[in-house]
Each structure stands twice: as structure tokens, then as C-alpha cells.
Amino acid sequence: MAERWDVVVVGGGHAGCEAALAAARMGRRTLLLTGDLNSIARLSCNPSMGGPAKGHLVREIAALGGAMAHVTDRTAIQVRLLNSGKGPAVQALRAQLDKDLYPATMRDVLSAQAGLELRSAMVTGLLLDADLEAPAGGRVAGVVTANGEHVKARSVVVTTGTFLNGRMIAGERITPGGRVGEAPAEGLSAQFAAAGLRLGRLKTGTPPRVEARSIDFGRTQVQPGSRVPLWFSFEPPAAETWRVDRPAPWFPEVVTDGWRVQMPCYLVRTNGATHAAIRANLHRAPMFNGLIEGTGPRYCPSIEDKIVRFAEKDAHPLFLEPEGFTTSSVYVQGANTSLPEHVQDAMLRTIPALAAVEVLRYGYAVEYDFVPPDQTTSWLECKRLPGLFLAGQINGTSGYEEAAGQGLIAGINAALAGGRPGGSGPVPLNGARANGAAAALETTSSTAATLDRLTASNRLVLPRDLAYIGVMTDDLTTTEHREPYRLHTSRAEYRLLLRQDTAHFRLTPIGYRLGLIGREVHERTERQRDQVATVLKQVRSKGLGAAPELNARLRVAGLPPVTKSTMALAYLRRPEVGAVALAALGWDDVPDEVADHVLTEIKYEGFIARQAQAVARTRQLEHHRIPDRVDYQVLRGLRTEAQEKLSRFRPATVGQAARIAGVTPADISVLLVHLHAS
Ligand SMILES: Cc1cc2nc3c(=O)[nH]c(=O)nc-3n(C[C@H](O)[C@H](O)[C@H](O)COP(=O)(O)OP(=O)(O)OC[C@H]3O[C@@H](n4cnc5c(N)ncnc54)[C@H](O)[C@@H]3O)c2cc1C
């Protein structure tokens, strides 16, 4: 007899890990099936996490109860704050990771999760509900493994990354595979196609890894980590859980006496000779000689692509990134390539620091099938195959963080759909409280509206004004994608509302409601929200006089004096005044993160209020639901293009419909008239 689970997750990459953890933490009996248990959460490409938009995603995953931030904090070899000189909306954390410790730690987290079983198996097909079994569709009822086992499930989450019909390409050599050393996934693509799903083909690439002992580090520019502690998690993991090793002796400028052991990265640049070596071999580059058919990521081009597209540039930066505390392997960031091996040797050796470099693993490209996500709902369920959820690179995205964010949403929705009657359900809602400053109020009301919709529909859809994860799932499911999708801060309209420091205020009430966040963490978040609101209220009513004691305190803190009576609010708005001023002005028991948050709210109040107003204006459209039964083909007044696009994307709300390329404001008016009339 076939086994029966609530949720089966296929693939143990970054999407699969978050999906499986979320479903199990929500009380669902969950099985994770993956090709090789030793490759769970493997960092297929760069050994790093975060950066602009991606760092925001990791914080949001933490705020909702995911594991990526926690594991990153425990296994980082370096942490930095990028864009620290720019506005708070674009500041972003980035960590270098130990490429062995990260997967090992994630696997420990999964293994320790009650209700979750991990098993090594390749999935070759889907089981369709016996009653509905038909080539054109049906509800997904489980999976079939390569050795013929039938595993039944109420929901299935497929997160197979770059493995669907994967083939790896280096120079003239093409081998089947999902990534180096791992076989491709066969069977699933054919079944998707048989069920009427469109498939597309994409490619991505990875650079060479080189031997640290063959690098002349004296000819590189050192890039150190942050001197002050920085965390992706809202509560840093206990120091005894950090997986720190004594760093290997080959790397200079390692810091062992700071807040954590940190290894630097090293910057070098390509030059005319590098470019000449590449140009002379372009006919051998698979992406130029026709061997590669799939489209690659525009924002992460191969080195050969950069040389062609930016022919006027005489140098490109390359970052030499250690891959861990104890390995001598170094990742050459910026040098993605699928050129033949001897060309990779030649091009690297034109760089003075790499004149004698030894390559440990050559760069290669991988080409794979994806399921264009306009065939998926905003809660990541496949429209043609209900019960099937898709997340990660299979949806045409690129990057660990994008995959993990989708995995979390797909896992949550699979759990909501795959609950057993009488099974352990989500923790009851404690309520998202509305208080505090205008922006905090705005985001809280968006959180509350999302919780209301969750209660009404038993589905989690994060709106664009609430989370970068929401921006990503909305982009994926309402627009056409012909190249790998990557999240950027510029994709969000409400960047100031989606800052890294507000992720827990926006999302932790939702994680708590779903049972992904414990009561203690939820209450701590609410206490902090209250603290921000209280300090803001006090700041608004406090006046400052030019008192000598106050000016003495300001001088000690390196701040300008108060020369005439003014309001604390006006003083704190001055560009040269930072968060330390709050302590000097009397709020000396306020934690740093609260002080930073208060100061951002004060300095950007006008901009934040404007974004909040824009959210309120569009909210009506965003919340105006479109019933599933609408037949756009017979809707009089719609242009043919709009009929075609709306039928294809089947938006859940009028807001989503308005964002579909090819749907005009006039089409939306027609749609609204129809919705009001019906
Ligand atoms: C060569 C290469 C280069 C890359 N370059 C970049 C880059 O430059 N920038 C970037 O942002 N991202 C890059 N990536 C992508 C990055 O690795 C992915 O975006 C990310 O890992 C996707 O996560 P995922 O969970 O969707 O899939 P993956 O991390 O790929 O995990 C998929 C998992 O599914 C398992 N699996 C697959 N098929 C089956 C099956 N049928 N049955 C059971 N298990 C299965 C696999 O064993 C694997 O564990 C690259 C990936 C590769 C392979």
C-alpha cells in the first residue's frame, strides 16, 4: 500500500528546505524527498547570502519563521552592511558563508524538526487523483519515485532547481546533470508537458574555484568584514551554536579577535590581456556558438558576455571569496564562464595576483527546463494541477534567497491546503495591534488585512506593500519572464515601508498566526513595536533648551549643541544627528535597534507618509477580488490582447490585473463595471 503524507516536498535545495520546515512546523506530516541527502541546502554557486533585496528577503524569511537567517548567522565567515552610506531603504546585509558548514547546519535543523522525515529518492512522476486522472489535468495526489514507489500526499511542493532535463556545458563538452556531480531529473518535465503546462529553457553559470595557495594575495585589495556585530536573525543565535573553525593559514588579514572570526575577501581586476584571451576564444564559448539555447541571467552575466556587451570597459572587478574556514578553495566572483578549461586557465593567469593560479574546479553553465510562473497562482499553486505547488528555480528565478522565500510561501500554502481534518492546526491569532507612528500603523494595517484574507481564504498571499517576498511572487505570477528572475530593490514601489529593520513588525504576526513563530518571539516583537511608538510619541512633544548640561552631553557624544529653544523632533531631523542623540537627549535605556528605527521614522517621515498614502490609494484595487469563474473571452468591451492576457494569467485581484503587461486602464474599467454588475 502507498504511504500517505500531508505534504511531500520534492528537492532539498533552498526552496525545499524552507517549504518542508514550514509545513512540518505547521503541524503537517511532511516528507522531504531529495536526490542526495548529502547535498541538502548546497550552495551551488557563490558561498554568500544577502546583498541588496536578497538581504531583505532573508530578514523577511526570518520574520515569518524560516531558517535561512538563523543558519546564515551560525555559519558566516564574514558579514558586511552594503550601501551603509546610502538611505535606509537600500542598506543590505551580506554574509560570506562556509560552504560546508551551511548545508550541514541546515540539515541538522531539518533532522531535528518534529513531523519532518528526510529521505533520499529521485522523483520521476506525479500521482494524480484517481477520480480525476486525465492527461489534461487533475488534482495532484502524490509522487512516484525512480524505484517505482508511490507516495501519496494531500499537497506536493516541487522545488527541483536546475535539475529538470539539466545539461552542463563547458567548452565543447556537454554532459547531462543538474549541477556538478549530480544527475538530472528525468520524467517530471514530460509529465508537466502532458498535463498541458508550457515549459521554458533557461541557463545559469558558475565561475572557477581556485587554490588559495596559488594566489599572490599581496597583489589584491583586502575587503574586510564589519567590525560591529551584524545579524540576519532578529535574535542572534547563542554563541555556542556558531559553527566557527580556526581559519586556514593561507589567507592574510583574517580577524580572530573581533566579535566573530572573520575572513576577508580580496579584490582584483581584469585587464586588456584578460579581455584579449577571452575575445580570441569567443567562437568556443557555448553561449555564442549556439551550444546553449537557454537565456541566462542578465544581472549575473558570464565574463565572456561582459567582454562583448561592455566592450568599452578596460577592466572588470573580480572578488576572490574564500569558501570556508578550513578549505583552500576560493570562488572567483564575477568570472562566471563556460569557456573551455585551457581558456579559463589562460584568462585568469593574465591577472597579476593570479599569474600562477591553479584551478580546482572549472566554471560551467547549466541549462534546464522551468515552468513559466504565469501558470501558477499568487500562492504558488499550479493552476492546471491543483495540489501541486512550485517554488524556486523551477519558477524561473535565480538565487538562494529568492528560492527560499518562495519555498516558505509554497510550504505554508501546501500546509494550509494539505491539513488533516482534526490534525494540529495553526496557533490561534493573538491579533496584530495597530499603534505607533504613521508608517508603523500603515504596515500593521496591511498585516492585519493579510491576516483577514488568510482567515477568509485559508491561503497566504503577501501583498506588494507588505513584503519583498510579495513583490517577487506578484511579479512572477503577473508578468511574462523570458530570463531568470532576480529580486532588486528597484522592483518594489514602497521601498521605505519594506526596510530590513521593519521585517519583523510586518511579518512576525503572520508567522505567529501560522504557528511558525513562538509566543515569546511574537511578544518580544510587539514589545519592541510599543517601544518605538512610545519613544516617537515622546520625541514629538519634547522641547529642548540651550541648557549647559544638555550641551555637555551632546558634545561628549560628538553632536552639535542646541543654541536656541527647539523641538527634539527638529533637532533629530538634522542630517548630522544620528541615533546616538536619543541617549544624549534622555532616552538612554532604549536599545540600539529601537533608537535606529525611531531615527529612520523621524528623518524619512514625509517620504514614508507619502508611500503609505499611495498604498492606501491602491489598496482598494488590490483587495478587489476577481471570482475564478470570470470568462474574459465573452466580456464585452475588453480588447483582444486583454482577453488573451487575462485568460492566461487569471489574476486573483483587480490590482494584479492592472499590472499585467497588455492590460490598459480602459480594460480595467470594463472589468470593474462587469464585477460591479455581476
Ligand atoms: C551551476 C550553477 C550556477 C548558478 N549560478 C548562480 C548565480 O550566478 N547566481 C545565482 O543567484 N544563482 C545561481 N545558481 C542558482 C542557485 O543555485 C539557485 O538559484 C538556488 O540554489 C535555487 O534553489 P532551489 O531550491 O530552487 O534549487 P536547488 O538549490 O538547485 O535544489 C534543488 C534540489 O532538488 C533536488 N532534486 C532535483 N530534482 C529532483 C527530483 N526529481 N527528485 C528529488 N530531488 C530532486 C536536487 O538534488 C537539489 O537538492 C546557480 C546554480 C547552478 C547549479
The ligand as a Gaussian input file, in Angstrom:
#p B3LYP/6-31G(d) Opt

LIG

0 1
 C       25.967000      25.893000     -11.983000
 C       25.063000      26.820000     -11.244000
 C       25.300000      28.164000     -11.269000
 C       24.483000      29.046000     -10.593000
 N       24.771000      30.352000     -10.640000
 C       24.041000      31.213000      -9.940000
 C       24.393000      32.565000      -9.910000
 O       25.325000      33.005000     -10.527000
 N       23.635000      33.409000      -9.205000
 C       22.547000      32.964000      -8.521000
 O       21.879000      33.778000      -7.881000
 N       22.199000      31.687000      -8.536000
 C       22.937000      30.807000      -9.217000
 N       22.614000      29.499000      -9.237000
 C       21.347000      29.173000      -8.758000
 C       21.191000      28.840000      -7.324000
 O       21.983000      27.756000      -7.001000
 C       19.742000      28.524000      -7.253000
 O       19.007000      29.685000      -7.593000
 C       19.226000      28.033000      -5.981000
 O       20.026000      27.038000      -5.434000
 C       17.847000      27.514000      -6.301000
 O       17.323000      26.862000      -5.225000
 P       16.288000      25.712000      -5.461000
 O       15.875000      25.280000      -4.115000
 O       15.250000      26.155000      -6.405000
 O       17.094000      24.563000      -6.206000
 P       18.465000      23.853000      -5.886000
 O       19.222000      24.543000      -4.844000
 O       19.094000      23.607000      -7.197000
 O       17.986000      22.478000      -5.263000
 C       17.274000      21.538000      -5.998000
 C       17.273000      20.251000      -5.210000
 O       16.340000      19.357000      -5.755000
 C       16.885000      18.062000      -5.838000
 N       16.183000      17.420000      -6.943000
 C       16.144000      17.841000      -8.220000
 N       15.313000      17.045000      -8.931000
 C       14.827000      16.126000      -8.079000
 C       13.921000      15.047000      -8.222000
 N       13.344000      14.771000      -9.376000
 N       13.656000      14.287000      -7.147000
 C       14.210000      14.563000      -5.942000
 N       15.082000      15.598000      -5.754000
 C       15.375000      16.354000      -6.813000
 C       18.355000      18.295000      -6.078000
 O       19.093000      17.168000      -5.673000
 C       18.596000      19.529000      -5.215000
 O       18.881000      19.150000      -3.900000
 C       23.394000      28.576000      -9.895000
 C       23.138000      27.207000      -9.868000
 C       23.968000      26.347000     -10.541000
 C       23.667000      24.872000     -10.494000

